[in-house]
Amino acid sequence: MPDKTDLALRGQHLIAGTRTGGTETFVPAHGPARDFAVGTPALVGQACAAAEEAFWSYGYATRAERAAFLDTIADEIEARPDPIPFFGELGSVNPMFLLPGAVRARGAEIAGGWAGSLTMGAGQFCTNPGIAILIDGPDADAFTDAATEALKPVGAQVMPTGGIAVAYRAGRDRVAGTRGVREVLASMCDRRDATPYLFATTGREWLANHALGAEVFGPPGLIVRVADAAEMEAVARSLRGQLTCTLHLDAGDTALGQRLMPILERKAGRVPAHGFPTGVEVRDAMVHGGPYPASTNFGATSVGTLPIRRFLRPVSYQNLPGALLPEDLRG
């Protein structure tokens, strides 16, 4: 089985069965949009094999390595005579902030919902809530116990490729081997299977080790137990861009929620409350994107009615005679 050193991120294009290195240029197809080439079974097989190989490399990479790799691609795109717009999602841990009143009143219920959201689709949703942040104490103990019990019966789920499964286990081992991280729930998975794991750490350790904020593509959960509300705010400020940051709070948590909101709305494209971020509804108000590096364009979304704007460019027509205007603007 190859290790990470064998899987350096290298850009290549696979076009009609021919690989072109990232240092070379290629001319994209031109012509009416309805014209296309039909791929043969052999070419489709090649493309699938190339995608599998790419997943091995990309899955092993950290968020920083992915960002650097995609920056290189962006540089190549911008160097073209006519740059191609690029929109990408680089990863998100989608933290949940569990405020004291909510944990005290319904911690077990939240823990059960979190377990379901965490393991949905083998944990491969891009809005998978990988981290739960709450204040240390007896209520945190009860929440951890409830989450553990909810995750125990979850069986193995098959991941799409062997490369994704290997990357998941590598990420799991990285978290487990990090200083200050305690393994709460361990399971057994091999081949293409994924099973849940649960880890715990302190806010202090989290703030000292930014690697804990790197996404692990799969169903592991990390509980971050902070000393107090001030440390919870510090953890929120330490986050990089996210697709989502979720709040669970009761009426008595309003003051803390008000202090967190100005931080979270600058960290994420969506801030849900009283739920779990894996529920993404396709509607006008939905935002599925976020500040870099959650996505490469913090002003865009890939779900809802606004994504079309990624492919549009505004043009202003000033003092033009009506006959020169586009037909739908005349009159």
C-alpha positions in Angstrom: 0.0 0.0 0.0 1.6 3.3 -1.0 2.3 5.9 1.7 1.9 9.6 1.5 5.3 10.2 0.0 4.3 8.2 -3.0 1.2 10.3 -3.5 2.6 13.8 -4.0 -0.1 16.2 -5.4 0.7 16.6 -9.0 -1.7 18.2 -11.5 -2.6 16.3 -14.7 -5.3 16.5 -17.3 -6.9 13.4 -18.7 -8.4 14.2 -22.0 -9.7 11.6 -24.4 -7.5 9.0 -22.7 -4.3 11.1 -22.9 -2.6 12.4 -19.8 -1.1 15.9 -20.0 1.2 17.1 -17.3 0.3 20.2 -15.3 3.3 22.1 -16.8 1.9 21.6 -20.3 -0.9 23.4 -22.0 -3.9 22.1 -23.7 -6.6 23.6 -25.9 -10.2 23.1 -24.7 -12.9 22.0 -27.1 -14.8 24.7 -29.0 -18.1 24.7 -30.8 -21.8 24.7 -30.0 -22.7 23.4 -26.5 -24.7 20.6 -28.1 -21.7 19.0 -29.7 -19.9 16.4 -27.6 -17.8 13.4 -27.9 -19.1 10.0 -26.7 -16.7 8.3 -24.4 -16.0 4.6 -25.0 -16.1 2.1 -22.2 -12.3 2.0 -22.2 -12.1 5.8 -21.8 -14.6 5.8 -19.1 -12.7 3.1 -17.3 -9.5 5.2 -17.6 -11.3 8.3 -16.2 -12.5 6.2 -13.2 -9.1 4.8 -12.6 -7.6 8.4 -12.7 -10.2 9.6 -10.3 -9.4 6.8 -7.9 -5.7 7.6 -8.1 -6.5 11.3 -7.5 -8.5 10.5 -4.4 -5.6 8.7 -2.8 -3.4 11.8 -3.2 -6.0 14.4 -2.3 -7.4 12.3 0.6 -4.1 12.1 2.3 -3.4 15.8 1.9 -4.0 18.3 4.7 -6.2 21.3 4.1 -3.1 23.5 3.7 -1.6 21.1 1.1 -4.9 21.0 -0.7 -5.1 24.8 -0.7 -1.5 25.1 -2.0 -2.3 22.5 -4.8 -5.4 24.3 -5.8 -3.6 27.7 -5.7 -1.2 26.2 -8.3 -4.1 25.1 -10.5 -5.6 28.6 -10.1 -2.3 30.1 -11.2 -2.4 27.9 -14.3 -5.9 29.0 -15.0 -5.1 32.7 -14.6 -2.1 32.3 -16.9 -4.3 31.3 -19.8 -5.2 34.0 -22.3 -8.9 33.6 -21.2 -8.9 32.4 -17.6 -11.5 29.9 -16.5 -13.6 30.8 -13.5 -12.9 28.3 -10.7 -15.1 27.5 -7.7 -13.9 24.8 -5.3 -14.7 23.5 -1.8 -11.5 22.6 0.1 -12.9 21.1 3.2 -14.8 22.0 6.3 -15.2 20.5 9.8 -18.6 22.3 10.4 -18.3 22.8 14.2 -21.2 22.7 16.5 -21.3 25.0 19.5 -23.4 23.5 22.3 -24.3 26.2 24.8 -24.7 25.3 28.5 -28.5 25.6 28.9 -29.2 23.4 25.8 -26.7 20.7 26.9 -28.2 20.7 30.4 -31.8 20.5 29.1 -31.4 18.1 26.2 -27.8 17.0 26.0 -28.7 13.3 25.3 -31.1 14.3 22.5 -28.5 16.5 20.9 -25.9 13.7 21.2 -28.2 11.2 19.5 -28.9 13.6 16.6 -25.2 14.4 16.3 -24.4 10.7 16.0 -26.9 10.3 13.2 -25.6 13.4 11.3 -22.0 12.4 11.9 -22.3 9.0 10.3 -24.8 9.8 7.6 -23.5 8.5 4.3 -20.4 7.1 6.0 -19.6 10.7 7.1 -18.9 11.9 3.6 -21.3 14.8 3.5 -19.4 18.1 3.0 -21.5 19.5 5.8 -20.6 16.6 8.2 -20.5 18.1 11.7 -17.1 16.7 12.8 -16.6 18.7 16.0 -18.8 19.5 19.0 -17.6 22.3 21.4 -19.1 22.6 24.9 -18.1 23.7 28.3 -16.4 21.2 30.6 -18.3 19.7 33.5 -20.8 17.0 34.5 -23.1 18.0 31.6 -20.2 17.5 29.2 -19.6 14.1 30.7 -23.3 13.1 30.2 -23.2 14.4 26.6 -20.0 12.4 25.8 -21.6 9.2 27.3 -24.8 9.7 25.3 -22.8 10.3 22.1 -20.7 7.2 22.7 -23.8 5.0 23.3 -25.5 6.4 20.1 -22.4 5.7 18.0 -21.7 2.2 19.3 -24.4 0.4 17.3 -23.5 2.1 14.0 -22.2 -0.5 11.7 -19.6 -0.4 8.9 -20.5 1.6 5.8 -18.7 1.2 2.4 -16.9 4.2 1.1 -16.9 4.9 -2.6 -13.2 4.1 -3.2 -10.4 2.3 -1.5 -8.4 5.6 -1.6 -11.0 7.4 0.4 -11.1 4.6 2.9 -7.3 4.6 3.3 -7.3 8.4 3.7 -10.0 8.2 6.3 -8.0 5.7 8.4 -4.9 7.9 8.0 -6.8 11.0 9.3 -8.2 8.9 12.1 -4.7 7.9 13.1 -3.5 11.4 12.9 -6.1 12.7 15.3 -5.6 9.7 17.7 -1.9 10.4 17.8 -2.2 14.1 18.5 -1.1 15.3 21.9 -3.9 15.9 24.3 -6.5 13.8 22.4 -8.2 11.0 24.2 -9.9 8.1 22.4 -13.5 7.7 23.7 -14.8 5.2 21.2 -12.8 2.9 19.0 -14.0 0.5 16.3 -12.6 -1.8 13.6 -12.7 -1.0 9.9 -10.6 -2.2 7.0 -10.7 -2.4 3.2 -13.4 0.1 2.0 -15.3 0.1 5.2 -15.8 3.1 7.5 -16.9 2.9 11.1 -17.3 5.8 13.6 -14.6 6.9 16.1 -15.0 9.4 18.9 -12.2 11.5 20.4 -12.1 14.2 23.0 -9.7 17.0 23.8 -9.6 20.3 25.7 -10.0 23.8 24.4 -6.5 24.5 25.4 -5.1 21.7 23.4 -7.3 22.7 20.4 -6.0 26.2 20.5 -2.4 24.9 20.7 -2.7 22.5 17.7 -4.4 23.9 14.6 -4.0 20.5 12.9 -7.0 19.3 14.9 -9.1 21.7 12.7 -8.3 19.7 9.5 -11.1 17.8 8.0 -11.1 14.0 8.2 -13.4 12.8 5.4 -15.5 10.1 7.1 -17.4 9.5 10.4 -15.0 10.5 13.2 -16.2 12.9 15.9 -14.1 15.2 18.1 -15.5 16.7 21.3 -13.7 19.9 22.4 -14.3 20.6 26.1 -13.6 24.3 26.8 -13.0 25.7 30.3 -15.6 28.5 30.0 -17.5 30.8 27.7 -14.4 32.9 27.0 -12.5 29.9 25.8 -15.4 28.9 23.6 -15.2 32.3 22.0 -11.5 31.8 21.6 -12.0 28.5 19.8 -14.6 30.1 17.5 -12.1 32.9 16.6 -9.4 30.3 15.9 -11.5 28.6 13.2 -10.7 29.0 9.5 -13.5 29.4 7.0 -16.3 26.8 7.3 -19.4 25.8 5.3 -21.4 25.8 8.5 -21.2 26.6 12.2 -24.1 25.3 14.2 -25.6 26.6 17.5 -27.6 24.7 20.0 -29.0 27.0 22.7 -31.9 27.7 25.1 -33.3 31.0 26.2 -30.8 31.2 29.0 -28.0 31.0 26.5 -29.0 34.1 24.6 -26.2 36.3 25.9 -23.5 33.9 25.0 -25.1 33.3 21.6 -25.1 37.0 21.0 -21.4 37.1 21.7 -20.7 34.2 19.4 -22.8 35.3 16.4 -20.5 38.1 15.2 -17.7 35.6 15.2 -19.5 32.7 13.5 -21.2 34.7 10.8 -17.7 35.7 9.7 -16.4 32.1 9.8 -19.2 30.3 7.9 -21.6 30.6 5.0 -24.5 29.1 7.0 -25.3 29.3 10.8 -28.0 26.8 11.7 -29.6 26.6 15.1 -31.3 23.6 16.9 -30.4 21.2 14.2 -27.6 19.5 12.2 -26.0 20.9 9.1 -26.2 17.8 7.0 -29.8 18.9 6.2 -29.3 21.2 3.1 -32.6 22.4 1.6 -32.5 23.6 -2.0 -34.2 26.9 -1.8 -33.6 30.6 -2.5 -32.1 31.4 0.9 -29.7 28.5 1.1 -26.0 29.3 1.1 -23.6 26.4 0.6 -20.2 28.0 0.5 -18.1 29.9 3.0 -15.0 31.9 3.6 -11.7 30.5 2.3 -10.6 27.7 2.6 -14.2 26.3 2.9 -14.6 27.5 -0.6 -12.6 29.5 -3.1 -15.3 32.2 -3.6 -16.8 33.4 -0.3 -19.5 35.3 -2.2 -20.9 32.3 -4.0 -23.0 29.2 -3.2 -23.3 25.8 -4.9 -26.8 25.1 -3.7 -30.0 27.1 -4.1 -30.9 29.6 -6.8 -27.8 31.8 -6.6 -25.2 29.3 -7.9 -26.0 30.4 -11.5 -24.2 33.6 -10.6 -20.9 31.8 -10.7 -21.4 31.5 -14.4 -22.7 35.0 -15.1 -20.9 38.3 -15.6 -22.6 41.6 -15.2 -22.7 44.1 -18.1 -24.0 47.7 -17.9 -25.6 49.2 -21.0 -25.3 53.0 -20.8 -27.2 55.4 -23.1 -27.5 52.7 -25.8 -30.2 53.1 -28.4 -33.0 50.6 -27.8 -32.3 48.8 -31.1 -28.8 47.9 -29.8 -30.0 46.5 -26.5 -30.5 42.7 -26.0 -34.0 41.8 -26.9 -35.2 41.1 -23.4 -34.2 44.6 -22.3 -35.9 46.6 -25.0 -39.0 48.6 -24.2 
